[in-house]
Amino acid sequence: MKAYESLPDDINRSLMLDGNAVAGTLYEIFSSEMTTSLTECVNCGRQGEFGSLLAFTQAPGIVLRCQTCEHIVLRIVKTSQAIYLDARGAMFIRLER
């Protein structure tokens, strides 16, 4: 059994959006259109566009999860002084030139 197959089913899917819902925040951080940028899930290896990730925005921050295994790919928290970005769930993030 792969590790991602044993994840608990604790996601409230009624709060789920697609990654396009956070396009403005991604642009604010990367100064680039990110919904078409590629990323790879470190957990299952799925490659896809940021716009295809599962977005959860009803929290103190934003959580983007893999569409396949639902592993967290990216966390974003904005405060008055800083933006915190946790991308440990991404094998890579591709930025177009």
Biopython code that builds the backbone (N, CA, C, O; Angstrom):
import numpy as np
from Bio.PDB.StructureBuilder import StructureBuilder

atoms = [
    (1, "MET", "N", (0.835, -1.179, 0.000)),
    (1, "MET", "CA", (0.000, 0.000, 0.000)),
    (1, "MET", "C", (0.886, 1.251, 0.000)),
    (1, "MET", "O", (1.853, 1.322, 0.758)),
    (2, "LYS", "N", (0.568, 2.219, -0.831)),
    (2, "LYS", "CA", (1.298, 3.477, -0.874)),
    (2, "LYS", "C", (0.864, 4.352, 0.292)),
    (2, "LYS", "O", (-0.254, 4.221, 0.792)),
    (3, "ALA", "N", (1.753, 5.251, 0.728)),
    (3, "ALA", "CA", (1.469, 6.099, 1.884)),
    (3, "ALA", "C", (0.226, 6.943, 1.681)),
    (3, "ALA", "O", (-0.544, 7.143, 2.621)),
    (4, "TYR", "N", (0.015, 7.442, 0.474)),
    (4, "TYR", "CA", (-1.126, 8.338, 0.261)),
    (4, "TYR", "C", (-2.458, 7.607, 0.288)),
    (4, "TYR", "O", (-3.501, 8.247, 0.420)),
    (5, "GLU", "N", (-2.453, 6.288, 0.168)),
    (5, "GLU", "CA", (-3.696, 5.532, 0.204)),
    (5, "GLU", "C", (-4.253, 5.401, 1.608)),
    (5, "GLU", "O", (-5.421, 5.050, 1.775)),
    (6, "SER", "N", (-3.435, 5.677, 2.629)),
    (6, "SER", "CA", (-3.877, 5.525, 4.003)),
    (6, "SER", "C", (-4.224, 6.856, 4.673)),
    (6, "SER", "O", (-4.418, 6.900, 5.887)),
    (7, "LEU", "N", (-4.302, 7.918, 3.912)),
    (7, "LEU", "CA", (-4.650, 9.213, 4.495)),
    (7, "LEU", "C", (-6.081, 9.186, 5.014)),
    (7, "LEU", "O", (-6.955, 8.595, 4.381)),
    (8, "PRO", "N", (-6.333, 9.823, 6.166)),
    (8, "PRO", "CA", (-7.702, 9.858, 6.685)),
    (8, "PRO", "C", (-8.608, 10.687, 5.793)),
    (8, "PRO", "O", (-8.154, 11.625, 5.138)),
    (9, "ASP", "N", (-9.868, 10.349, 5.769)),
    (9, "ASP", "CA", (-10.851, 11.058, 4.953)),
    (9, "ASP", "C", (-11.486, 12.159, 5.797)),
    (9, "ASP", "O", (-12.663, 12.083, 6.151)),
    (10, "ASP", "N", (-10.698, 13.179, 6.113)),
    (10, "ASP", "CA", (-11.168, 14.236, 7.010)),
    (10, "ASP", "C", (-11.321, 15.591, 6.312)),
    (10, "ASP", "O", (-11.314, 16.628, 6.975)),
    (11, "ILE", "N", (-11.456, 15.594, 5.005)),
    (11, "ILE", "CA", (-11.559, 16.840, 4.256)),
    (11, "ILE", "C", (-13.027, 17.209, 4.076)),
    (11, "ILE", "O", (-13.830, 16.382, 3.643)),
    (12, "ASN", "N", (-13.372, 18.431, 4.402)),
    (12, "ASN", "CA", (-14.731, 18.923, 4.200)),
    (12, "ASN", "C", (-14.843, 19.377, 2.744)),
    (12, "ASN", "O", (-14.467, 20.502, 2.412)),
    (13, "ARG", "N", (-15.352, 18.514, 1.888)),
    (13, "ARG", "CA", (-15.407, 18.791, 0.451)),
    (13, "ARG", "C", (-16.373, 19.914, 0.087)),
    (13, "ARG", "O", (-16.287, 20.462, -1.012)),
    (14, "SER", "N", (-17.285, 20.264, 0.980)),
    (14, "SER", "CA", (-18.193, 21.372, 0.683)),
    (14, "SER", "C", (-17.450, 22.708, 0.673)),
    (14, "SER", "O", (-17.954, 23.688, 0.126)),
    (15, "LEU", "N", (-16.266, 22.758, 1.268)),
    (15, "LEU", "CA", (-15.452, 23.976, 1.285)),
    (15, "LEU", "C", (-14.419, 24.004, 0.156)),
    (15, "LEU", "O", (-13.671, 24.973, 0.029)),
    (16, "MET", "N", (-14.373, 22.966, -0.652)),
    (16, "MET", "CA", (-13.349, 22.800, -1.667)),
    (16, "MET", "C", (-13.648, 23.627, -2.921)),
    (16, "MET", "O", (-14.774, 23.650, -3.419)),
    (17, "LEU", "N", (-12.617, 24.298, -3.410)),
    (17, "LEU", "CA", (-12.661, 25.036, -4.676)),
    (17, "LEU", "C", (-11.537, 24.491, -5.549)),
    (17, "LEU", "O", (-10.781, 23.622, -5.113)),
    (18, "ASP", "N", (-11.421, 24.993, -6.777)),
    (18, "ASP", "CA", (-10.229, 24.608, -7.526)),
    (18, "ASP", "C", (-9.184, 25.707, -7.360)),
    (18, "ASP", "O", (-9.481, 26.802, -6.882)),
    (19, "GLY", "N", (-7.965, 25.394, -7.762)),
    (19, "GLY", "CA", (-6.845, 26.308, -7.568)),
    (19, "GLY", "C", (-7.006, 27.658, -8.230)),
    (19, "GLY", "O", (-6.331, 28.615, -7.849)),
    (20, "ASN", "N", (-7.894, 27.759, -9.221)),
    (20, "ASN", "CA", (-8.122, 29.049, -9.875)),
    (20, "ASN", "C", (-8.710, 30.073, -8.905)),
    (20, "ASN", "O", (-8.601, 31.277, -9.137)),
    (21, "ALA", "N", (-9.330, 29.609, -7.826)),
    (21, "ALA", "CA", (-9.937, 30.503, -6.844)),
    (21, "ALA", "C", (-8.898, 31.347, -6.101)),
    (21, "ALA", "O", (-9.242, 32.378, -5.524)),
    (22, "VAL", "N", (-7.653, 30.926, -6.110)),
    (22, "VAL", "CA", (-6.605, 31.669, -5.408)),
    (22, "VAL", "C", (-5.606, 32.299, -6.381)),
    (22, "VAL", "O", (-4.468, 32.589, -6.011)),
    (23, "ALA", "N", (-6.035, 32.506, -7.612)),
    (23, "ALA", "CA", (-5.158, 33.081, -8.648)),
    (23, "ALA", "C", (-4.588, 34.424, -8.218)),
    (23, "ALA", "O", (-3.407, 34.690, -8.444)),
    (24, "GLY", "N", (-5.398, 35.271, -7.606)),
    (24, "GLY", "CA", (-4.928, 36.592, -7.176)),
    (24, "GLY", "C", (-3.849, 36.508, -6.116)),
    (24, "GLY", "O", (-2.858, 37.235, -6.177)),
    (25, "THR", "N", (-4.031, 35.637, -5.154)),
    (25, "THR", "CA", (-3.022, 35.462, -4.100)),
    (25, "THR", "C", (-1.732, 34.904, -4.674)),
    (25, "THR", "O", (-0.646, 35.354, -4.310)),
    (26, "LEU", "N", (-1.838, 33.928, -5.569)),
    (26, "LEU", "CA", (-0.641, 33.368, -6.201)),
    (26, "LEU", "C", (0.099, 34.433, -7.005)),
    (26, "LEU", "O", (1.329, 34.479, -6.997)),
    (27, "TYR", "N", (-0.653, 35.287, -7.699)),
    (27, "TYR", "CA", (-0.025, 36.368, -8.465)),
    (27, "TYR", "C", (0.680, 37.349, -7.525)),
    (27, "TYR", "O", (1.777, 37.823, -7.822)),
    (28, "GLU", "N", (0.052, 37.644, -6.407)),
    (28, "GLU", "CA", (0.650, 38.553, -5.415)),
    (28, "GLU", "C", (1.988, 38.004, -4.916)),
    (28, "GLU", "O", (2.928, 38.774, -4.715)),
    (29, "ILE", "N", (2.088, 36.714, -4.719)),
    (29, "ILE", "CA", (3.311, 36.102, -4.200)),
    (29, "ILE", "C", (4.385, 35.955, -5.279)),
    (29, "ILE", "O", (5.542, 36.315, -5.063)),
    (30, "PHE", "N", (3.997, 35.426, -6.442)),
    (30, "PHE", "CA", (4.972, 35.081, -7.477)),
    (30, "PHE", "C", (5.130, 36.129, -8.573)),
    (30, "PHE", "O", (6.032, 36.017, -9.404)),
    (31, "SER", "N", (4.259, 37.156, -8.589)),
    (31, "SER", "CA", (4.276, 38.193, -9.632)),
    (31, "SER", "C", (4.204, 37.579, -11.025)),
    (31, "SER", "O", (4.831, 38.058, -11.969)),
    (32, "SER", "N", (3.428, 36.513, -11.126)),
    (32, "SER", "CA", (3.288, 35.800, -12.387)),
    (32, "SER", "C", (1.954, 35.053, -12.367)),
    (32, "SER", "O", (1.446, 34.715, -11.298)),
    (33, "GLU", "N", (1.396, 34.800, -13.533)),
    (33, "GLU", "CA", (0.185, 33.987, -13.651)),
    (33, "GLU", "C", (0.568, 32.555, -13.294)),
    (33, "GLU", "O", (1.342, 31.922, -14.013)),
    (34, "MET", "N", (0.037, 32.045, -12.197)),
    (34, "MET", "CA", (0.465, 30.743, -11.691)),
    (34, "MET", "C", (-0.528, 29.609, -11.933)),
    (34, "MET", "O", (-0.163, 28.444, -11.773)),
    (35, "THR", "N", (-1.756, 29.906, -12.310)),
    (35, "THR", "CA", (-2.744, 28.826, -12.424)),
    (35, "THR", "C", (-2.384, 27.826, -13.521)),
    (35, "THR", "O", (-2.837, 26.682, -13.486)),
    (36, "THR", "N", (-1.576, 28.243, -14.490)),
    (36, "THR", "CA", (-1.146, 27.321, -15.550)),
    (36, "THR", "C", (0.269, 26.788, -15.322)),
    (36, "THR", "O", (0.770, 25.994, -16.117)),
    (37, "SER", "N", (0.907, 27.220, -14.245)),
    (37, "SER", "CA", (2.249, 26.729, -13.919)),
    (37, "SER", "C", (2.170, 25.312, -13.378)),
    (37, "SER", "O", (1.225, 24.954, -12.675)),
    (38, "LEU", "N", (3.165, 24.515, -13.710)),
    (38, "LEU", "CA", (3.180, 23.111, -13.289)),
    (38, "LEU", "C", (3.791, 22.937, -11.909)),
    (38, "LEU", "O", (4.675, 23.687, -11.495)),
    (39, "THR", "N", (3.296, 21.933, -11.216)),
    (39, "THR", "CA", (3.861, 21.502, -9.950)),
    (39, "THR", "C", (3.738, 19.990, -9.871)),
    (39, "THR", "O", (2.946, 19.387, -10.595)),
    (40, "GLU", "N", (4.516, 19.385, -8.999)),
    (40, "GLU", "CA", (4.456, 17.939, -8.806)),
    (40, "GLU", "C", (4.259, 17.638, -7.333)),
    (40, "GLU", "O", (4.974, 18.171, -6.484)),
    (41, "CYS", "N", (3.305, 16.796, -7.032)),
    (41, "CYS", "CA", (3.036, 16.379, -5.653)),
    (41, "CYS", "C", (4.175, 15.489, -5.167)),
    (41, "CYS", "O", (4.519, 14.498, -5.811)),
    (42, "VAL", "N", (4.750, 15.848, -4.036)),
    (42, "VAL", "CA", (5.846, 15.061, -3.477)),
    (42, "VAL", "C", (5.355, 13.701, -2.974)),
    (42, "VAL", "O", (6.148, 12.767, -2.852)),
    (43, "ASN", "N", (4.085, 13.583, -2.688)),
    (43, "ASN", "CA", (3.539, 12.345, -2.129)),
    (43, "ASN", "C", (3.249, 11.285, -3.202)),
    (43, "ASN", "O", (3.662, 10.134, -3.059)),
    (44, "CYS", "N", (2.544, 11.663, -4.270)),
    (44, "CYS", "CA", (2.144, 10.652, -5.263)),
    (44, "CYS", "C", (2.773, 10.858, -6.637)),
    (44, "CYS", "O", (2.661, 9.988, -7.500)),
    (45, "GLY", "N", (3.434, 11.997, -6.854)),
    (45, "GLY", "CA", (4.105, 12.236, -8.127)),
    (45, "GLY", "C", (3.232, 12.825, -9.216)),
    (45, "GLY", "O", (3.696, 13.007, -10.341)),
    (46, "ARG", "N", (1.975, 13.130, -8.910)),
    (46, "ARG", "CA", (1.096, 13.722, -9.926)),
    (46, "ARG", "C", (1.623, 15.099, -10.316)),
    (46, "ARG", "O", (1.925, 15.926, -9.456)),
    (47, "GLN", "N", (1.728, 15.333, -11.608)),
    (47, "GLN", "CA", (2.090, 16.643, -12.128)),
    (47, "GLN", "C", (0.847, 17.287, -12.706)),
    (47, "GLN", "O", (0.050, 16.630, -13.376)),
    (48, "GLY", "N", (0.683, 18.569, -12.446)),
    (48, "GLY", "CA", (-0.466, 19.284, -12.976)),
    (48, "GLY", "C", (-0.335, 20.772, -12.728)),
    (48, "GLY", "O", (0.587, 21.238, -12.059)),
    (49, "GLU", "N", (-1.271, 21.495, -13.279)),
    (49, "GLU", "CA", (-1.284, 22.947, -13.128)),
    (49, "GLU", "C", (-1.804, 23.330, -11.745)),
    (49, "GLU", "O", (-2.591, 22.598, -11.145)),
    (50, "PHE", "N", (-1.360, 24.474, -11.248)),
    (50, "PHE", "CA", (-1.848, 24.980, -9.968)),
    (50, "PHE", "C", (-3.367, 25.119, -9.975)),
    (50, "PHE", "O", (-4.020, 24.892, -8.957)),
    (51, "GLY", "N", (-3.915, 25.485, -11.101)),
    (51, "GLY", "CA", (-5.367, 25.644, -11.204)),
    (51, "GLY", "C", (-6.135, 24.355, -10.990)),
    (51, "GLY", "O", (-7.332, 24.391, -10.707)),
    (52, "SER", "N", (-5.470, 23.214, -11.120)),
    (52, "SER", "CA", (-6.146, 21.933, -10.934)),
    (52, "SER", "C", (-6.049, 21.417, -9.501)),
    (52, "SER", "O", (-6.663, 20.404, -9.166)),
    (53, "LEU", "N", (-5.286, 22.101, -8.655)),
    (53, "LEU", "CA", (-5.191, 21.675, -7.258)),
    (53, "LEU", "C", (-6.504, 21.963, -6.539)),
    (53, "LEU", "O", (-7.292, 22.797, -6.984)),
    (54, "LEU", "N", (-6.733, 21.278, -5.443)),
    (54, "LEU", "CA", (-7.918, 21.496, -4.625)),
    (54, "LEU", "C", (-7.608, 22.618, -3.642)),
    (54, "LEU", "O", (-6.640, 22.532, -2.886)),
    (55, "ALA", "N", (-8.416, 23.660, -3.646)),
    (55, "ALA", "CA", (-8.160, 24.830, -2.812)),
    (55, "ALA", "C", (-9.140, 24.891, -1.650)),
    (55, "ALA", "O", (-10.348, 24.730, -1.822)),
    (56, "PHE", "N", (-8.596, 25.127, -0.473)),
    (56, "PHE", "CA", (-9.398, 25.333, 0.732)),
    (56, "PHE", "C", (-9.023, 26.700, 1.281)),
    (56, "PHE", "O", (-7.877, 26.925, 1.670)),
    (57, "THR", "N", (-9.976, 27.603, 1.314)),
    (57, "THR", "CA", (-9.710, 28.990, 1.694)),
    (57, "THR", "C", (-10.413, 29.402, 2.980)),
    (57, "THR", "O", (-10.240, 30.537, 3.425)),
    (58, "GLN", "N", (-11.188, 28.531, 3.584)),
    (58, "GLN", "CA", (-11.954, 28.847, 4.794)),
    (58, "GLN", "C", (-11.163, 28.494, 6.050)),
    (58, "GLN", "O", (-11.649, 27.757, 6.907)),
    (59, "ALA", "N", (-9.967, 29.011, 6.156)),
    (59, "ALA", "CA", (-9.098, 28.740, 7.302)),
    (59, "ALA", "C", (-8.275, 29.991, 7.565)),
    (59, "ALA", "O", (-8.438, 30.994, 6.869)),
    (60, "PRO", "N", (-7.407, 29.948, 8.544)),
    (60, "PRO", "CA", (-6.524, 31.101, 8.750)),
    (60, "PRO", "C", (-5.638, 31.376, 7.541)),
    (60, "PRO", "O", (-5.060, 32.457, 7.430)),
    (61, "GLY", "N", (-5.525, 30.413, 6.638)),
    (61, "GLY", "CA", (-4.727, 30.579, 5.433)),
    (61, "GLY", "C", (-5.373, 29.831, 4.286)),
    (61, "GLY", "O", (-6.552, 29.480, 4.334)),
    (62, "ILE", "N", (-4.584, 29.594, 3.260)),
    (62, "ILE", "CA", (-5.027, 28.861, 2.074)),
    (62, "ILE", "C", (-4.264, 27.546, 2.030)),
    (62, "ILE", "O", (-3.055, 27.513, 2.260)),
    (63, "VAL", "N", (-4.962, 26.481, 1.737)),
    (63, "VAL", "CA", (-4.343, 25.166, 1.593)),
    (63, "VAL", "C", (-4.669, 24.652, 0.198)),
    (63, "VAL", "O", (-5.833, 24.601, -0.198)),
    (64, "LEU", "N", (-3.629, 24.270, -0.545)),
    (64, "LEU", "CA", (-3.793, 23.668, -1.867)),
    (64, "LEU", "C", (-3.381, 22.209, -1.769)),
    (64, "LEU", "O", (-2.269, 21.897, -1.345)),
    (65, "ARG", "N", (-4.288, 21.311, -2.167)),
    (65, "ARG", "CA", (-4.055, 19.875, -2.060)),
    (65, "ARG", "C", (-4.001, 19.234, -3.440)),
    (65, "ARG", "O", (-4.584, 19.738, -4.400)),
    (66, "CYS", "N", (-3.296, 18.121, -3.518)),
    (66, "CYS", "CA", (-3.207, 17.342, -4.739)),
    (66, "CYS", "C", (-4.583, 16.804, -5.113)),
    (66, "CYS", "O", (-5.323, 16.327, -4.252)),
    (67, "GLN", "N", (-4.913, 16.878, -6.361)),
    (67, "GLN", "CA", (-6.195, 16.391, -6.861)),
    (67, "GLN", "C", (-6.296, 14.865, -6.779)),
    (67, "GLN", "O", (-7.394, 14.323, -6.657)),
    (68, "THR", "N", (-5.174, 14.184, -6.844)),
    (68, "THR", "CA", (-5.170, 12.725, -6.854)),
    (68, "THR", "C", (-5.168, 12.119, -5.455)),
    (68, "THR", "O", (-6.039, 11.312, -5.131)),
    (69, "CYS", "N", (-4.195, 12.501, -4.618)),
    (69, "CYS", "CA", (-4.051, 11.866, -3.303)),
    (69, "CYS", "C", (-4.496, 12.765, -2.148)),
    (69, "CYS", "O", (-4.538, 12.313, -1.004)),
    (70, "GLU", "N", (-4.825, 14.014, -2.423)),
    (70, "GLU", "CA", (-5.291, 15.000, -1.448)),
    (70, "GLU", "C", (-4.226, 15.402, -0.429)),
    (70, "GLU", "O", (-4.548, 15.989, 0.604)),
    (71, "HIS", "N", (-2.965, 15.090, -0.712)),
    (71, "HIS", "CA", (-1.848, 15.521, 0.122)),
    (71, "HIS", "C", (-1.682, 17.044, -0.008)),
    (71, "HIS", "O", (-1.912, 17.595, -1.085)),
    (72, "ILE", "N", (-1.294, 17.714, 1.054)),
    (72, "ILE", "CA", (-1.085, 19.165, 0.998)),
    (72, "ILE", "C", (0.149, 19.467, 0.157)),
    (72, "ILE", "O", (1.241, 18.975, 0.443)),
    (73, "VAL", "N", (-0.032, 20.278, -0.881)),
    (73, "VAL", "CA", (1.063, 20.677, -1.760)),
    (73, "VAL", "C", (1.606, 22.044, -1.339)),
    (73, "VAL", "O", (2.820, 22.253, -1.340)),
    (74, "LEU", "N", (0.725, 22.968, -0.981)),
    (74, "LEU", "CA", (1.135, 24.343, -0.679)),
    (74, "LEU", "C", (0.233, 24.935, 0.391)),
    (74, "LEU", "O", (-0.986, 24.764, 0.355)),
    (75, "ARG", "N", (0.848, 25.640, 1.356)),
    (75, "ARG", "CA", (0.102, 26.389, 2.372)),
    (75, "ARG", "C", (0.523, 27.844, 2.264)),
    (75, "ARG", "O", (1.699, 28.152, 2.071)),
    (76, "ILE", "N", (-0.460, 28.742, 2.393)),
    (76, "ILE", "CA", (-0.185, 30.179, 2.337)),
    (76, "ILE", "C", (-0.912, 30.844, 3.496)),
    (76, "ILE", "O", (-2.115, 30.655, 3.676)),
    (77, "VAL", "N", (-0.175, 31.623, 4.279)),
    (77, "VAL", "CA", (-0.778, 32.406, 5.351)),
    (77, "VAL", "C", (-0.299, 33.842, 5.192)),
    (77, "VAL", "O", (0.901, 34.105, 5.108)),
    (78, "LYS", "N", (-1.255, 34.765, 5.152)),
    (78, "LYS", "CA", (-0.925, 36.187, 5.030)),
    (78, "LYS", "C", (-1.203, 36.875, 6.361)),
    (78, "LYS", "O", (-2.283, 36.729, 6.932)),
    (79, "THR", "N", (-0.216, 37.629, 6.850)),
    (79, "THR", "CA", (-0.393, 38.449, 8.041)),
    (79, "THR", "C", (-0.163, 39.902, 7.639)),
    (79, "THR", "O", (0.129, 40.185, 6.478)),
    (80, "SER", "N", (-0.291, 40.804, 8.573)),
    (80, "SER", "CA", (-0.078, 42.218, 8.253)),
    (80, "SER", "C", (1.387, 42.522, 7.942)),
    (80, "SER", "O", (1.681, 43.514, 7.275)),
    (81, "GLN", "N", (2.302, 41.687, 8.413)),
    (81, "GLN", "CA", (3.731, 41.943, 8.188)),
    (81, "GLN", "C", (4.384, 41.045, 7.137)),
    (81, "GLN", "O", (5.441, 41.389, 6.608)),
    (82, "ALA", "N", (3.765, 39.891, 6.824)),
    (82, "ALA", "CA", (4.463, 38.938, 5.949)),
    (82, "ALA", "C", (3.490, 37.957, 5.307)),
    (82, "ALA", "O", (2.327, 37.845, 5.696)),
    (83, "ILE", "N", (4.010, 37.260, 4.319)),
    (83, "ILE", "CA", (3.307, 36.126, 3.719)),
    (83, "ILE", "C", (4.166, 34.902, 3.995)),
    (83, "ILE", "O", (5.354, 34.880, 3.676)),
    (84, "TYR", "N", (3.562, 33.896, 4.585)),
    (84, "TYR", "CA", (4.250, 32.642, 4.870)),
    (84, "TYR", "C", (3.846, 31.622, 3.814)),
    (84, "TYR", "O", (2.662, 31.422, 3.541)),
    (85, "LEU", "N", (4.848, 30.984, 3.231)),
    (85, "LEU", "CA", (4.623, 30.028, 2.162)),
    (85, "LEU", "C", (5.308, 28.716, 2.532)),
    (85, "LEU", "O", (6.519, 28.684, 2.748)),
    (86, "ASP", "N", (4.539, 27.645, 2.603)),
    (86, "ASP", "CA", (5.074, 26.315, 2.891)),
    (86, "ASP", "C", (4.818, 25.447, 1.668)),
    (86, "ASP", "O", (3.678, 25.073, 1.393)),
    (87, "ALA", "N", (5.876, 25.130, 0.939)),
    (87, "ALA", "CA", (5.751, 24.351, -0.293)),
    (87, "ALA", "C", (6.403, 22.979, -0.149)),
    (87, "ALA", "O", (6.862, 22.408, -1.138)),
    (88, "ARG", "N", (6.449, 22.443, 1.076)),
    (88, "ARG", "CA", (7.076, 21.139, 1.288)),
    (88, "ARG", "C", (6.375, 20.015, 0.543)),
    (88, "ARG", "O", (6.975, 18.968, 0.303)),
    (89, "GLY", "N", (5.131, 20.210, 0.179)),
    (89, "GLY", "CA", (4.387, 19.173, -0.522)),
    (89, "GLY", "C", (4.584, 19.175, -2.027)),
    (89, "GLY", "O", (3.996, 18.359, -2.737)),
    (90, "ALA", "N", (5.415, 20.097, -2.518)),
    (90, "ALA", "CA", (5.686, 20.183, -3.958)),
    (90, "ALA", "C", (7.107, 19.707, -4.244)),
    (90, "ALA", "O", (8.071, 20.183, -3.644)),
    (91, "MET", "N", (7.215, 18.773, -5.160)),
    (91, "MET", "CA", (8.535, 18.335, -5.600)),
    (91, "MET", "C", (9.218, 19.478, -6.352)),
    (91, "MET", "O", (10.418, 19.713, -6.213)),
    (92, "PHE", "N", (8.404, 20.185, -7.160)),
    (92, "PHE", "CA", (8.905, 21.372, -7.856)),
    (92, "PHE", "C", (7.722, 22.286, -8.160)),
    (92, "PHE", "O", (6.567, 21.860, -8.175)),
    (93, "ILE", "N", (8.046, 23.547, -8.400)),
    (93, "ILE", "CA", (7.103, 24.548, -8.904)),
    (93, "ILE", "C", (7.767, 25.158, -10.115)),
    (93, "ILE", "O", (8.861, 25.715, -10.016)),
    (94, "ARG", "N", (7.111, 25.058, -11.260)),
    (94, "ARG", "CA", (7.713, 25.572, -12.495)),
    (94, "ARG", "C", (7.194, 26.983, -12.777)),
    (94, "ARG", "O", (5.988, 27.209, -12.875)),
    (95, "LEU", "N", (8.133, 27.930, -12.907)),
    (95, "LEU", "CA", (7.810, 29.316, -13.235)),
    (95, "LEU", "C", (8.266, 29.602, -14.657)),
    (95, "LEU", "O", (9.448, 29.464, -14.970)),
    (96, "GLU", "N", (7.344, 29.995, -15.514)),
    (96, "GLU", "CA", (7.687, 30.326, -16.905)),
    (96, "GLU", "C", (8.501, 31.611, -16.949)),
    (96, "GLU", "O", (8.319, 32.490, -16.107)),
    (97, "ARG", "N", (9.383, 31.723, -17.910)),
    (97, "ARG", "CA", (10.151, 32.949, -18.105)),
    (97, "ARG", "C", (9.401, 33.894, -19.006)),
    (97, "ARG", "O", (9.886, 34.989, -19.293)),
]
sb = StructureBuilder()
sb.init_structure("model")
sb.init_model(0)
sb.init_chain("A")
sb.init_seg("    ")
for serial, (resi, resn, name, xyz) in enumerate(atoms, 1):
    if name == "N":
        sb.init_residue(resn, " ", resi, " ")
    sb.init_atom(name, np.array(xyz, "f"), 0.0, 1.0, " ", f" {name:<3s}", serial, name[0])
structure = sb.get_structure()
